[in-house]
Structures are given as structure tokens and as C-alpha cells.
Amino acid sequence: MGLLSQAVANLQAAERTVTGIQGLPQGAIPVRDASVRLVSRVAKAAPKLQQKVAAYQSATSADLEKGRSLAAYVNTGSNTKNLVALLKKIQKQTVSLRQPVKACRDVADTADKELIGYTKKLSTVQQGLQAKNSDLRSKQAAAQAKADAWLAQAIAVAAQQRAVGIMAGYAGPNLGMLQIVNKYRDQASAVQSQISHNNMMITATQQMNTDFVDVKSKLSGVENTITMVDGHIDSIIHDLKAGELQPMEAVYYTEAIKHQISSMVNEAS
């Protein structure tokens, strides 16, 4: 598996984590769905680029081998002229990859920026849930204090009645008040669960953001190598035309181009 394929696979793994998170608050569900769509865009764009890179590799492979043979006899006959023509051909094919690589990186970059915006929305949702949870916990505490006060008073009255020989009434808790306490407690527990799941979503989208950055890094690496190969070929052609390269040097520099292209193909595959 090439470097770009691995980076996209990591992104898709993050997507599976996101889709597996349940129990989200309503405000987080659209973010989850949108995150999946963002990954889908990149997952569709990457193979299109990789098809172009594979075609490029196939087209340049034989030429690179031929270039090495020509470089070995660069000062013989028309080999210099033929090597220059061959290098220009490889250069043109290499530079032609710039546009599809940039197009794929733009897709990843746009998706990443959108994801950052969605992550901010999740933080806003989290703040709202925490405020709601605090309010419910306060109401639960107030209701519990009220129920406890009522029970304490009931127990005290019953004790006074027994002390003077009066048949004491029921001194148990007020069930109506306890129902209110339980209602707030259950609501707060439900909100706390949403907070936990929303926090999981925030963590998952942060990982997804890291994976988007990795995809963009791989594509930027490909762009940088294209620029290096382009400049490298320009230098070799200049030196060949000036008669400044000996066969051993020409072979070395041609091999260097081959190595750079091989690295670029691995990074884009």
C-alpha cells in the first residue's frame, strides 16, 4: 500500500469511528453525517489521481531505462541530443501531474476546513449541554433539599405527637417531592450521557482532522517532488547542451531522476 492510500485508509478508519458513535445530541447528528460526506469526497478523489500516476509511471518507466543507456554514451554520436529530447519528454509528463495533484489536494483542503468548522459547532453543542446539565443538577439539589426538609419536619412532628401520647401520623418521605427529584436526576443523567457521546464525537473529528492533514501532507510531498524533478531535468539539459557532463555523471543524474520519480509514485500511490 502506497503512502497516500495508507493516509486515506486512516481517514476512512476515523470515519468508521464517527459513524459508530450513537446517543448523540440533536445538534451533533448533522455534524456526524457531514463528516462522513467529507471523507467520501477525498476517498473518491484519491483513486482518480492514483490512476493518472499509474499511467504516468507506465509511460515513463521504459523511457527512464532508455535514458540511462543513452547517458552511458552521452558523448557518442547523437546520444546527447536524443537524451535531451527524452528528458524533455519525461519532464513534460511529470509536470502534467501538477494539475491533478493540486485538484486532489484542494478537495482534501476544503474538506479539512469544513471539518474544522463542524468541530467548532460540536464545542458549541457541548457548552450548551454542560450548561443544561448544571441547571438540572441545581434543580435536583434544590428539590432534594426541599424533600429532605419536609421529611425532617414530618419526623419532628411525629416525635412531638408521640411524646404527648398522641398517635403519630406517617413520617415517611413525600412521594410527590421524590418524583420531582427523580425527574431532574434522570434528565441530568440523560444530558450527561449526551455530553459523553458528544465528547467522543469531538475526539473522533479531531483525529479525522489529523488524518486530513496527513493526506494533504502526502499530496504536498508529491507536488514538491514534481518541482524537484522539473528543476533537476532543467539542470541536466543545461549541462548536456553545454557539454559539461561526462557519461558517469549523466548516468548518476539520470538515476537520481529515476529515484525521485519512484519516491513520488510511492507517495502518490
N, C-alpha and C positions, 0 to 999 in steps of 0.2 A: 504493500500500500504506500503510495506517494505521500509527501508531506501535506499537500492540500487536501487530499482525500481523508487523511487522518484528522486534520483540523475540522473538516466538515462532519466527519463521523462523531467527533467530540461534541460538536454543536447539536447534532441530532440526538445524542445521548442526553444533553441538557434539556432538549425539547421533550423527550420522553419523561424526564423527571417532572417537568412543568405540567404536562398533561395528566400525570398521575396524582397530582395534588387535589384532594377533594375537600369539601367543607369550607370552601372559600366564601367570604362575604360577597354580596352582590357587586360591589364596586371593583372587586378584583377579577371577577369572571371574564369581563371583556378584555382585560389585560392578558390573561392566560390565553385566550383564543387568538388575540393579535400576535402574541409571541410566537405561536405555532406558525402563523402565516409568514412571519418574518423569516423564520428558519427555512420554510418551504421555498421562499424566493431564492435564497442562497443555494439551497440544495439542488435547485433546478438550473441555476446559472453556472455553477461549477462544472458539471459534466459537459456543457456546451463548450466551455473554454478548453477542457481537457481533450475533447475531440479535435480541436484545432491544434493543440500542442502535439497530440499523437500524429496528426497528419504532417506537421512540421518536422517532427523527429524522423518520420519515414522519408520525407523529401530530402532532408539534409544528411542523413546517415551515410549514404553512398558518396555524396559529394565531399564529405569530410575525409573519408578514406582516400578518395582520389586526390584531394588537396594535399594530403600527407605525401603521397607518391610524387606529386609534382614538386613539392617543396624540397624533396631529397635531391632533385636535379634542377634546382631553380636557375642555375646559370647555364643550363644546357638548352640550346635551340630556342623554341618558343614556350618553354615551360613557365618562364616568368609571366609572360603575357597571359597564358592560359590560367595560371594560378590567380592572377589579379582578377580575371573575369569570373573565376569560380568563387573567389572570396566575395566579390560584389553580389553574386547571386545569393550566397548564404546570408550576407548582410541584409539584403532586401527581404528575404524570407523571415529573418529574425525580427527586423523592425516591424514587419507586418503583424506581429503578435501584440504590439503595444496596445492597439485599439481594443481587441477582445479582452486582454488582461485588465485594462482600465475599466471596461464596461462591467466586468465581474466584480472588481474591487468597489466600483461605485454602488453596485447593488448591496454589497456587504456593508459599506459605509453608511448608506441611507438606512438600512435595516438596523444597524447598531445605534444610530442617532435616535431612531424611533423608539427602540427598546429602552434607551436611557430615559426618554420622556415617560414611557409607561412605568418604569421603576419609580420615578418621582410620584406618579399617581398612586402607586401602591403605598408609598410612605405617607401620603395624604390620607389614604384609607386607614392606615394603621393608627395615625394620630386621632382620627375620629373614633375609631373603635376603643382606643385607650381612654379617651375622654368619656365615652359612653359607659365603659366598664367601671370607671371611677365613680361616676354618678350612681350607677346601680348598686355598687358596693356601699356607698354612703347611705342610700335609701334603705338597703338591707340592714345596715348597722343601726340606723335610726328606728326602723320598725322593730328590730330585735330589742333595742333598749326600751322601747315602749311596752313591748310584750313582757319583758323582764320586770318592769316597774309595776305593771298590772298584776303579775303573778306574786310579786313580793307583797303588794298591798293586800291581795286576797288572802295570802298566808297569814299576814299580820292580823287581819280582821278575824279570821277563823280562830286564831290563837286567843285573841281577846274574848271571843264568844265562849270558848271552852273554859277560859279562866273564871268566868262568872256563872258557869253552869248552863250556858245556852248551847243547844245543839248546833254544832258548827256546820256551815254550808260547804259546798265544793270549793276546794282551794287549788285546783289544778290550773294548767295554762289556758289562756283564752285561745280557742282553736281558730277563730276568725283572724286574730292577730298573727298566729303562727302561719296561716295560709299566706298572708301578705309577706311575711319574712321569707317563706319558701319560694314565693313567686319571684322576688327580687334576686334571691340566691340562684335560682335556676336560670333566670335571664342573664345574670352576670356570668355564670358558668358557660352559657352558650356563646356569649360575646368573647369570653376568654379563649374558647376553642377556635373561634374565628380569628382572633389575634394570632394564635399559634400557627394556624394554617396560612394566614396572610404573611407571617414572618417567614415561613417555609418558602412561600412564593417569592418573596423579596430575595432570599438567599439563592434560589434557583435562577432567577433572572440576572442576578449579579454574576453567577457562574456562566450563564449564557452570554453575557456581555464580554466576559473574559475570552470565551471561545470565539466570539465575533472578532475581537481584536486579534486573536491568533490567525484567523482566516485572512484578515486584512494584511497581517504581517507577512504571511506566505506570499500573497499576491504582490505586495510591495517588493519583496525579495526577487520575485520574477521580473518585475519592472526594472529593478536595479541591475539585474544580470543582463537584460536586453541592452540597457545603456552601456554596460561594460563591454559586451561583445561588439556592439556597434562601434564604440571608440577604439577597441582593440584592433578590429579589422581595418579601420581607417589608418591606424598607425602602421600596420603591416604593409598595407597597399602603398603608403607613402614611402616606406623604406625599400620596398621591392622596386618601385619605379625609380628610386634614386640609386639603385644598385648597392645598397648598404647591407644587405642580408646575405650571409653565407648559407649553404644548404643546411648545415646543422642548426643554425639559428632559425631558419624558415620552418624546419620540421618542429622545433621546440615551440615556436609561437603558434603554429597550426594545431599542435597537440593541446596547447593551452586553450585555444578557442573550443576545441572538441570537449575538453574537460568542463569549461564554463557552460557550454550548451547542455552537457549531460546533467550538471548540477541543477540548471534551470528546469529541465524537463522533469527531474525528480521532485523539485519543489512544486511544480505545477500539476503533477500527476496525483 
